[in-house]
Structures are given as C-alpha cells and as structure tokens.
Amino acid sequence: MREFTHFDREGRAKMVDVTEKITTKRSAVATGAIFMKQETLGLIEENRIVKGDVITVAKVAGIMGAKRVSELIPLTHPIRITSCDLYFEFLRERRAAAKAKAGVRIIAQVKARDATGCEMEALSAVACAALTIYDMCKAVDKEMVIGDIYLLEKRKE
C-alpha cells in the first residue's frame, strides 16, 4: 500500500520532508486562458483599458504569483526560482455571432534549482495573470471566464 506523503501516521496534514533530496534543475510550463468579448480583446490589444497596459501588468502579476506560492498554498515549500516568464496569445473567435468569445491564452514557464518541483509556481503564475486581466477589464466586460488552467510539462535534470 502506498503511503500518502502529506499525512503523518495519525492522518494529520504535514509538509513533505525534502531534506535528503538532491538539489537539481527543475522546470515547469503551465497554461490557461481568460475568455471575453471580442470588443474587450480589442481594447486590450489597442491598450485602451482605463486601468493601463493589461498584458504588462498581468505579466508582472504572474511573476509575483509564482514567487509567493508557499505563502498561499498550504504544505508547499518555498523554492529558489531562477527564472519565470509569461507569454500571451490573443485568441479571436472566427464566428460572426454577436456574443462570440475571444480571449487571451497565458503560458508560464518557471525554472528553479531546488529539491522539489516548480509546477505549482507555473500554475499560480497563470492563475494570477488571468485574475489580473479579469480585474483590469471587469468594468467593460462582466462575462469574462477564466479556465483551462493546467500543467503542460515538468522536468527534472
């Protein structure tokens, strides 16, 4: 029977002991999207959102989110992130429907040198970037939806 790593013998939550694990290069890539009206995407592309440059602010928010994972998610370890970058792709709906959805795809790549992986950091970077886009655009679009957040890849060297 496999032992659960986040529970002690009494069934209480615990942080996994990584003391004896070897420090290695780690990387993770995650993605997600925020879906919105075509008009909202146009405002983002034209830098006409009143709150400012949405993509630049979302990128900074994603990096900050990756750096704060151990403060937000119980039982995660603070890790030494050596790199974090986010990429944004504008998604345009091809249909001519009046409420056709467009959006922004977010990809986060995180690298670290540590004894544990950085997938939570990559996922959190995507989530924070998407939430920032939502926050900056909510005055013009009440129907935005954040979703499709998942891990694309994780590596250990």
N, C-alpha and C positions, 0 to 999 in steps of 0.2 A: 504494500500500500504506500502510495506517495504521500510524503509529509508536506503540508502546506507551509510555505516559508514565512508568511506574515502572521502566523499564530503561534503562541507558545504552547506548552503541553497542557495547559489549562484552558486553551481555546481563546485566550485573550490576544488582541492585536499587538504586534511588535514590529519594530523595524528590522529588516533582514541584516544580519551581520556580514559585512563585506570586508572585514579586517584582513583576512588571509587571501583575498582575491588579488590577482596581479593587475596592476595598472596597465591599461592598453589604450590604443587609439579606438575611439568609438564614433559612429556617425549614425544619424537617423534623418529620414526625409518623410515629411507628412504633408497632406494636402487637405483642402476643404474649400467651400465656396459660400458666398453670400449671393442670394438671388434677389433681384429687384426689377423695377420697371425700366423699360428702355430709356425713358427720359432721365431717370436718376443716373444711370450709367453714363449718359451723355454729359450730364452736369459734372460728374467725376472726371471724365476724360478732358473736358474743357476747363477744368479747375474753377468751376463756378459754384461750388458748395460754399455757403457763407462761412462755415467754420474753418475753411482753409484747404490746404493740399491734402486730400484724403489719403492718397496712396503713401505719401511720405510719412504722415502721422501714423498710419496703420503699420508701416514697416518698423518704425521705432517702437510702437506698442508691442509688436510681435517679439522683437528682440528683448524688450523689458520683461515680457511674459515668460520667455524661455529662461531668463535669469532668476526668476522668482518662484519656480515650481516647488521647491522644497518648503516654501512658506505657505503655499496654497493647497497642496495635495498631501494628505497625511501619509506618513511612512516612507516618503521618498527621501533620497539622500541629496544633500547639496553637492553638486558636481562642478568640476572645473571645465566650464565651457570655453573652448578655444576659438570657436567660430559660430556665428549664427547669421544666416542671410535669408531673406524672403523675396519671393518673386511673385508678380501679379500678372494675370492674364485676363483681359476683358472678354467676356462671353456675350455674344449677341444672338438673340433668338431670330431665327430665319423666317418664322411665320409672320403674317401681317395682322395678327389678332390685336385688338385694341389693348388688351392687358397682357401681351406677350412678356415673358420673363427673360431678362438678361441677367448678367451678374459678373462677379469677379471671382476667379479661381485663385487661390492662395497656395503657394508651395513654400515650405520652410525646410531649410537644411541646417542641421546643428551638428557640430563636431565637438568632441571632448577627449581629454586624456584622463581616464579615471578607472575605477574598479567596477563601475556599473554603467549601464547604457544611458542614452540620452533621448529615447523615444518620447518620454513624457514632455521633455523640453520642446521637441519639434511639434508635437500635438498642441501644446499650450501656446506656442508661438502662432500657430494657425488660428486657434480659437480667439486669442487676444486681438489679432489683426482683424478678424471678421467682426468681433464685437466693436472695435473702434470704427470700422466702416459703418456699422449699424448706427452707432452713436452720432457720428458726424452727419449722417444722411437722414435720420429719423424725422426731421422736420418736413422733408419733402416727400418721404415715402414711408407710409405706415404699414406696408405689406411685405417688407423685406423678410427673407427667411435664410437662416444660417443652417448649413447642413453638409452632409457628405464629408465629414472630417474623419480621416483615417490615416494609418501608417502605410507609407509606400515601401519603405526599405529601412532596415537597420543592419549595421555592420560592426564587426569587432575584428581588429587586426592584432 
